[in-house]
Each structure stands twice: as C-alpha cells, then as structure tokens.
Amino acid sequence: MQRFHIWLVSLLVSGLWLALTMDRTSAASDAWEAARQPGAVLIMRHALAPGGGDPAGFSVGDCSTQRNLNDKGRDQAQMIGEALRQNRVKIDRVVSSQWCRCLETAELLGFGPVEEVPALNSFFQRHANREPQTLATKAFLADLPAGERVMLVTHQVNISALTGQYPASGEIFVLQVKDGGSVTVTGRIAIDP
C-alpha cells in the first residue's frame, strides 16, 4: 500500500510539473508573438547592475558616480538583443532613461541610435517624481505613431509604477497601450544572463 501511495504522489508531482512547464512554454510563446506585432511596445528593466539605488554624489552626466552594468550585465544586454532578433522581433525605435546603466543596456541591444527620455529616469531616491514621471511616460506612450515598435529601457520603479508588476533585471514586458497611455501587460520575456 505504501508503494502505491508513493507511486501516486510521484505521478501527481510529475503531472503538476508537466502542466507548469507547458504553461510557461505557452506563456513565453505568446509573449514572443505579442512582441512581433505592429505597434508592440516593449519596456525593459536595465540589465544586471549590482547593488541598489545610486551612491551619494550621483550625477546623471557622470557614469563614474553611478551604479553601472557589470560584465554579466553587458553580456545579458547583448544576449537579449540577439534573442529579440532570433525571435524576429523588429524594433523601430529605442528610448532610454538617462542613467548610464540604461543607456548602456539600450546601446548593447544593437537596434540603432538610442533616444534619451527623462520621463524614464529613476525616481527610486526621488519618490515625489513618481506620479509626474509616470504621467509623462503615459503621455509619451499615447503619442507614439501607430504601428511603431518601440523598446523603452528604464528602471524597476518606473515599470512597477506603470504596470503594477515587478520586473527582474533585463526582463521585458510587452505592453498593449490604450487611450491616454494606460497599459496592459500582454507578455513577459526574461533572458537569463
């Protein structure tokens, strides 16, 4: 009888694992499909940059005063760009926070020139900026030309304020933009470093 119980538990665990794996595979496939659609908006948290926040004396124009990508983060950014190309995701425009870790991530994706958008700057240490920057990001999204595929590279706090979800380093959220710039997350793509 004990062998039967062990067999039954093993069968249930295997079934659950298989169902979870199939669900994740389906979700990943759906996210890639959503990213390929005309007008897809992708918003990405910068690649790996060890630590949190920025050091005292931080200056937007001086990368030596900021928390920056490490080698693993640089590799991750390049891998993400390559994964997007391998999955036939076309990017027409890349915009970024002015923080060096975001700009470097955006450049390493390899989709061409990077445009700086101050609304995407971190407000981690400036919480009063949360609402005005999120509204500015929504206005930016609302003004995007129809059909343009855009990649936004920004920070966890900005993505969480916009979507209500928490992204990992280098994770991409595929967004559907509605009237007024409000968004729905239609997929998530994570490329591990």
Contacts in CASP RR format, 6 or more apart in sequence:
PFRMAT RR
TARGET T0000
AUTHOR 0000-0000-0000
METHOD contacts of the structure
MODEL  1
MQRFHIWLVSLLVSGLWLALTMDRTSAASDAWEAARQPGAVLIMRHALAP
GGGDPAGFSVGDCSTQRNLNDKGRDQAQMIGEALRQNRVKIDRVVSSQWC
RCLETAELLGFGPVEEVPALNSFFQRHANREPQTLATKAFLADLPAGERV
MLVTHQVNISALTGQYPASGEIFVLQVKDGGSVTVTGRIAIDP
27 187 0 8 1.000
27 188 0 8 1.000
28 189 0 8 1.000
30 186 0 8 1.000
30 187 0 8 1.000
31 174 0 8 1.000
31 186 0 8 1.000
31 187 0 8 1.000
31 188 0 8 1.000
31 189 0 8 1.000
32 87 0 8 1.000
32 89 0 8 1.000
32 189 0 8 1.000
34 40 0 8 1.000
34 174 0 8 1.000
34 176 0 8 1.000
34 186 0 8 1.000
34 187 0 8 1.000
35 42 0 8 1.000
35 84 0 8 1.000
35 87 0 8 1.000
35 89 0 8 1.000
35 172 0 8 1.000
35 174 0 8 1.000
35 187 0 8 1.000
35 189 0 8 1.000
36 87 0 8 1.000
36 88 0 8 1.000
36 89 0 8 1.000
36 90 0 8 1.000
38 147 0 8 1.000
38 149 0 8 1.000
39 144 0 8 1.000
39 146 0 8 1.000
39 147 0 8 1.000
39 148 0 8 1.000
39 149 0 8 1.000
39 150 0 8 1.000
40 89 0 8 1.000
40 149 0 8 1.000
40 150 0 8 1.000
40 174 0 8 1.000
40 175 0 8 1.000
41 141 0 8 1.000
41 144 0 8 1.000
41 149 0 8 1.000
41 150 0 8 1.000
41 152 0 8 1.000
41 174 0 8 1.000
41 175 0 8 1.000
41 176 0 8 1.000
41 177 0 8 1.000
41 183 0 8 1.000
42 89 0 8 1.000
42 91 0 8 1.000
42 149 0 8 1.000
42 150 0 8 1.000
42 151 0 8 1.000
42 152 0 8 1.000
42 172 0 8 1.000
42 173 0 8 1.000
42 174 0 8 1.000
42 175 0 8 1.000
42 189 0 8 1.000
43 151 0 8 1.000
43 152 0 8 1.000
43 154 0 8 1.000
43 159 0 8 1.000
43 162 0 8 1.000
43 163 0 8 1.000
43 172 0 8 1.000
43 173 0 8 1.000
43 175 0 8 1.000
44 80 0 8 1.000
44 105 0 8 1.000
44 151 0 8 1.000
44 152 0 8 1.000
44 153 0 8 1.000
44 154 0 8 1.000
44 167 0 8 1.000
44 170 0 8 1.000
44 171 0 8 1.000
44 172 0 8 1.000
44 173 0 8 1.000
45 154 0 8 1.000
45 155 0 8 1.000
45 156 0 8 1.000
45 159 0 8 1.000
45 167 0 8 1.000
45 168 0 8 1.000
45 169 0 8 1.000
45 170 0 8 1.000
45 171 0 8 1.000
46 69 0 8 1.000
46 97 0 8 1.000
46 99 0 8 1.000
46 101 0 8 1.000
46 102 0 8 1.000
46 104 0 8 1.000
46 105 0 8 1.000
46 153 0 8 1.000
46 154 0 8 1.000
46 155 0 8 1.000
46 169 0 8 1.000
46 170 0 8 1.000
47 69 0 8 1.000
47 73 0 8 1.000
47 74 0 8 1.000
47 76 0 8 1.000
47 77 0 8 1.000
47 80 0 8 1.000
47 101 0 8 1.000
47 104 0 8 1.000
47 105 0 8 1.000
47 108 0 8 1.000
47 169 0 8 1.000
47 170 0 8 1.000
47 193 0 8 1.000
48 69 0 8 1.000
48 70 0 8 1.000
48 72 0 8 1.000
48 73 0 8 1.000
48 76 0 8 1.000
48 169 0 8 1.000
48 170 0 8 1.000
48 193 0 8 1.000
49 67 0 8 1.000
49 68 0 8 1.000
49 69 0 8 1.000
49 70 0 8 1.000
49 73 0 8 1.000
49 101 0 8 1.000
49 169 0 8 1.000
50 67 0 8 1.000
50 70 0 8 1.000
51 67 0 8 1.000
52 67 0 8 1.000
52 124 0 8 1.000
53 67 0 8 1.000
53 122 0 8 1.000
53 124 0 8 1.000
53 125 0 8 1.000
54 65 0 8 1.000
54 66 0 8 1.000
54 67 0 8 1.000
54 99 0 8 1.000
54 122 0 8 1.000
54 124 0 8 1.000
54 125 0 8 1.000
55 65 0 8 1.000
55 66 0 8 1.000
55 67 0 8 1.000
57 65 0 8 1.000
58 65 0 8 1.000
58 66 0 8 1.000
58 125 0 8 1.000
59 65 0 8 1.000
59 66 0 8 1.000
60 98 0 8 1.000
60 99 0 8 1.000
60 121 0 8 1.000
61 98 0 8 1.000
61 100 0 8 1.000
63 100 0 8 1.000
66 99 0 8 1.000
66 100 0 8 1.000
66 101 0 8 1.000
67 101 0 8 1.000
68 100 0 8 1.000
68 101 0 8 1.000
68 104 0 8 1.000
69 77 0 8 1.000
69 101 0 8 1.000
69 104 0 8 1.000
69 105 0 8 1.000
72 193 0 8 1.000
73 105 0 8 1.000
73 169 0 8 1.000
73 193 0 8 1.000
74 104 0 8 1.000
74 108 0 8 1.000
75 193 0 8 1.000
76 169 0 8 1.000
76 170 0 8 1.000
76 191 0 8 1.000
76 192 0 8 1.000
76 193 0 8 1.000
77 104 0 8 1.000
77 105 0 8 1.000
77 108 0 8 1.000
77 109 0 8 1.000
77 170 0 8 1.000
78 108 0 8 1.000
78 109 0 8 1.000
78 110 0 8 1.000
79 191 0 8 1.000
79 193 0 8 1.000
80 109 0 8 1.000
80 170 0 8 1.000
80 172 0 8 1.000
80 191 0 8 1.000
81 108 0 8 1.000
81 109 0 8 1.000
81 110 0 8 1.000
81 111 0 8 1.000
83 189 0 8 1.000
83 191 0 8 1.000
84 91 0 8 1.000
84 109 0 8 1.000
84 111 0 8 1.000
89 149 0 8 1.000
90 149 0 8 1.000
91 109 0 8 1.000
91 111 0 8 1.000
91 149 0 8 1.000
91 150 0 8 1.000
91 151 0 8 1.000
92 148 0 8 1.000
92 149 0 8 1.000
92 150 0 8 1.000
93 115 0 8 1.000
93 148 0 8 1.000
93 149 0 8 1.000
93 150 0 8 1.000
93 151 0 8 1.000
94 106 0 8 1.000
94 109 0 8 1.000
94 111 0 8 1.000
94 112 0 8 1.000
94 113 0 8 1.000
94 114 0 8 1.000
94 115 0 8 1.000
94 150 0 8 1.000
94 151 0 8 1.000
94 153 0 8 1.000
95 106 0 8 1.000
95 114 0 8 1.000
95 115 0 8 1.000
95 116 0 8 1.000
95 117 0 8 1.000
95 120 0 8 1.000
95 140 0 8 1.000
95 150 0 8 1.000
95 151 0 8 1.000
95 152 0 8 1.000
95 153 0 8 1.000
96 102 0 8 1.000
96 103 0 8 1.000
96 105 0 8 1.000
96 106 0 8 1.000
96 114 0 8 1.000
96 115 0 8 1.000
96 116 0 8 1.000
96 117 0 8 1.000
96 120 0 8 1.000
96 152 0 8 1.000
96 153 0 8 1.000
96 154 0 8 1.000
97 103 0 8 1.000
97 116 0 8 1.000
97 117 0 8 1.000
97 120 0 8 1.000
97 121 0 8 1.000
97 122 0 8 1.000
97 153 0 8 1.000
97 154 0 8 1.000
97 155 0 8 1.000
97 158 0 8 1.000
98 116 0 8 1.000
98 118 0 8 1.000
98 120 0 8 1.000
98 121 0 8 1.000
99 121 0 8 1.000
99 122 0 8 1.000
99 155 0 8 1.000
102 120 0 8 1.000
102 153 0 8 1.000
102 154 0 8 1.000
102 155 0 8 1.000
103 114 0 8 1.000
103 116 0 8 1.000
103 153 0 8 1.000
105 153 0 8 1.000
105 170 0 8 1.000
106 114 0 8 1.000
106 151 0 8 1.000
106 153 0 8 1.000
107 114 0 8 1.000
109 151 0 8 1.000
109 153 0 8 1.000
111 151 0 8 1.000
114 153 0 8 1.000
117 140 0 8 1.000
117 152 0 8 1.000
118 136 0 8 1.000
119 133 0 8 1.000
119 136 0 8 1.000
119 137 0 8 1.000
119 139 0 8 1.000
119 140 0 8 1.000
120 133 0 8 1.000
120 137 0 8 1.000
120 152 0 8 1.000
120 153 0 8 1.000
120 154 0 8 1.000
120 155 0 8 1.000
120 158 0 8 1.000
121 129 0 8 1.000
121 133 0 8 1.000
121 154 0 8 1.000
121 155 0 8 1.000
121 158 0 8 1.000
122 154 0 8 1.000
122 155 0 8 1.000
122 157 0 8 1.000
122 158 0 8 1.000
123 129 0 8 1.000
123 130 0 8 1.000
123 133 0 8 1.000
123 157 0 8 1.000
123 158 0 8 1.000
123 161 0 8 1.000
124 155 0 8 1.000
124 156 0 8 1.000
124 157 0 8 1.000
130 157 0 8 1.000
130 161 0 8 1.000
133 158 0 8 1.000
133 161 0 8 1.000
134 158 0 8 1.000
134 161 0 8 1.000
134 162 0 8 1.000
137 152 0 8 1.000
137 158 0 8 1.000
137 162 0 8 1.000
138 162 0 8 1.000
138 180 0 8 1.000
138 181 0 8 1.000
138 182 0 8 1.000
138 183 0 8 1.000
139 180 0 8 1.000
139 181 0 8 1.000
141 175 0 8 1.000
141 177 0 8 1.000
141 180 0 8 1.000
141 181 0 8 1.000
141 183 0 8 1.000
142 177 0 8 1.000
142 179 0 8 1.000
142 180 0 8 1.000
142 181 0 8 1.000
144 150 0 8 1.000
144 177 0 8 1.000
156 166 0 8 1.000
156 167 0 8 1.000
159 165 0 8 1.000
159 166 0 8 1.000
159 167 0 8 1.000
159 173 0 8 1.000
160 166 0 8 1.000
160 167 0 8 1.000
162 183 0 8 1.000
163 173 0 8 1.000
163 175 0 8 1.000
163 183 0 8 1.000
163 185 0 8 1.000
165 173 0 8 1.000
165 185 0 8 1.000
165 188 0 8 1.000
167 173 0 8 1.000
167 188 0 8 1.000
168 190 0 8 1.000
170 190 0 8 1.000
170 191 0 8 1.000
171 188 0 8 1.000
171 189 0 8 1.000
171 190 0 8 1.000
172 188 0 8 1.000
172 189 0 8 1.000
172 190 0 8 1.000
173 185 0 8 1.000
173 187 0 8 1.000
173 188 0 8 1.000
174 185 0 8 1.000
174 186 0 8 1.000
174 187 0 8 1.000
174 188 0 8 1.000
174 189 0 8 1.000
175 183 0 8 1.000
175 184 0 8 1.000
175 185 0 8 1.000
175 186 0 8 1.000
176 183 0 8 1.000
176 184 0 8 1.000
176 186 0 8 1.000
177 183 0 8 1.000
178 184 0 8 1.000
END
